[in-house]
């Protein structure tokens, strides 16, 4: 089983699609508030969690042989709370 972190993003979604087309079992770590409909349509298993929440990682990693990480921790879709200079 392959774990894809960032599977709802553009690059991660492409990775999931290619892996599934080649017959691989894929599990995706997806944040609780994120829409997983596309991953479901591709036949990927979704586990809800977040890289910033260590207890949520154990269920995502159970039985995983390979991890594909397409997330960029320096970027976020949420607006920053810091004021602009």
C-alpha positions as a Markdown table, in Angstrom:
| # | Residue | x | y | z |
|---|---|---|---|---|
| 1 | Unk | 0.0 | 0.0 | 0.0 |
| 2 | Unk | 1.2 | 3.5 | -0.9 |
| 3 | Unk | 0.4 | 6.5 | 1.2 |
| 4 | Unk | 0.1 | 9.8 | -0.7 |
| 5 | Unk | 0.3 | 13.0 | 1.4 |
| 6 | Unk | -1.1 | 15.9 | -0.6 |
| 7 | Unk | -3.3 | 13.8 | -2.9 |
| 8 | Unk | -5.9 | 16.6 | -3.2 |
| 9 | Unk | -3.4 | 19.0 | -4.7 |
| 10 | Unk | -2.5 | 19.2 | -8.4 |
| 11 | Unk | 0.7 | 17.2 | -8.2 |
| 12 | Unk | -0.6 | 14.7 | -5.6 |
| 13 | Unk | -3.8 | 14.2 | -7.6 |
| 14 | Unk | -1.7 | 13.3 | -10.6 |
| 15 | Unk | 0.4 | 10.9 | -8.6 |
| 16 | Unk | -2.8 | 9.2 | -7.2 |
| 17 | Unk | -4.2 | 8.9 | -10.7 |
| 18 | Unk | -1.1 | 7.3 | -12.1 |
| 19 | Unk | -0.6 | 4.9 | -9.2 |
| 20 | Unk | -4.2 | 3.7 | -9.5 |
| 21 | Unk | -4.0 | 3.4 | -13.3 |
| 22 | Unk | -1.0 | 1.0 | -12.6 |
| 23 | Unk | -3.0 | -1.0 | -10.2 |
| 24 | Unk | -1.5 | 0.2 | -6.9 |
| 25 | Unk | -3.4 | 0.3 | -3.7 |
| 26 | Unk | -3.4 | 4.0 | -2.6 |
| 27 | Unk | -4.2 | 5.6 | 0.7 |
| 28 | Unk | -4.3 | 9.4 | 1.1 |
| 29 | Unk | -3.9 | 11.5 | 4.2 |
| 30 | Unk | -6.5 | 14.2 | 3.8 |
| 31 | Unk | -7.3 | 17.1 | 6.1 |
| 32 | Unk | -10.7 | 16.9 | 7.8 |
| 33 | Unk | -12.1 | 19.9 | 6.0 |
| 34 | Unk | -10.9 | 18.9 | 2.5 |
| 35 | Unk | -13.1 | 17.5 | -0.2 |
| 36 | Unk | -12.1 | 13.9 | -1.1 |
| 37 | Unk | -14.6 | 13.2 | -3.8 |
| 38 | Unk | -12.0 | 13.0 | -6.6 |
| 39 | Unk | -9.8 | 10.6 | -4.6 |
| 40 | Unk | -12.9 | 8.4 | -3.9 |
| 41 | Unk | -13.7 | 8.3 | -7.6 |
| 42 | Unk | -10.2 | 7.2 | -8.3 |
| 43 | Unk | -10.5 | 4.3 | -5.8 |
| 44 | Unk | -8.1 | 5.6 | -3.2 |
| 45 | Unk | -8.7 | 5.1 | 0.5 |
| 46 | Unk | -8.9 | 8.3 | 2.5 |
| 47 | Unk | -7.7 | 8.7 | 6.0 |
| 48 | Unk | -8.5 | 12.0 | 7.7 |
| 49 | Unk | -5.6 | 13.7 | 9.5 |
| 50 | Unk | -3.0 | 16.4 | 9.3 |
| 51 | Unk | 0.8 | 16.4 | 9.3 |
| 52 | Unk | 0.7 | 18.9 | 12.2 |
| 53 | Unk | -1.4 | 16.4 | 14.2 |
| 54 | Unk | 1.0 | 13.5 | 15.1 |
| 55 | Unk | -1.7 | 11.2 | 16.6 |
| 56 | Unk | -3.6 | 11.3 | 13.2 |
| 57 | Unk | -0.5 | 9.9 | 11.4 |
| 58 | Unk | -0.5 | 6.5 | 12.9 |
| 59 | Unk | -3.8 | 5.3 | 11.3 |
| 60 | Unk | -2.6 | 6.8 | 8.0 |
| 61 | Unk | 0.7 | 4.9 | 8.1 |
| 62 | Unk | -0.5 | 1.5 | 9.3 |
| 63 | Unk | 0.5 | -1.1 | 6.7 |
| 64 | Unk | 2.2 | 1.4 | 4.4 |
| 65 | Unk | 5.2 | 0.3 | 2.3 |
| 66 | Unk | 5.9 | 3.6 | 0.5 |
| 67 | Unk | 5.1 | 7.3 | 1.2 |
| 68 | Unk | 4.8 | 9.8 | -1.6 |
| 69 | Unk | 4.8 | 13.3 | -0.1 |
| 70 | Unk | 3.7 | 16.1 | -2.4 |
| 71 | Unk | 2.9 | 18.7 | 0.3 |
| 72 | Unk | 4.8 | 21.9 | 0.8 |
| 73 | Unk | 4.9 | 22.9 | 4.4 |
| 74 | Unk | 5.9 | 26.4 | 3.5 |
| 75 | Unk | 2.6 | 27.0 | 1.7 |
| 76 | Unk | -0.9 | 27.0 | 2.9 |
| 77 | Unk | -4.3 | 27.7 | 1.4 |
| 78 | Unk | -5.4 | 29.6 | 4.5 |
| 79 | Unk | -4.7 | 33.3 | 4.6 |
| 80 | Unk | -2.0 | 34.4 | 7.0 |
| 81 | Unk | -3.0 | 36.1 | 10.2 |
| 82 | Unk | 0.2 | 38.3 | 10.0 |
| 83 | Unk | -0.4 | 41.8 | 8.8 |
| 84 | Unk | 1.2 | 42.8 | 5.5 |
| 85 | Unk | 4.1 | 45.3 | 5.7 |
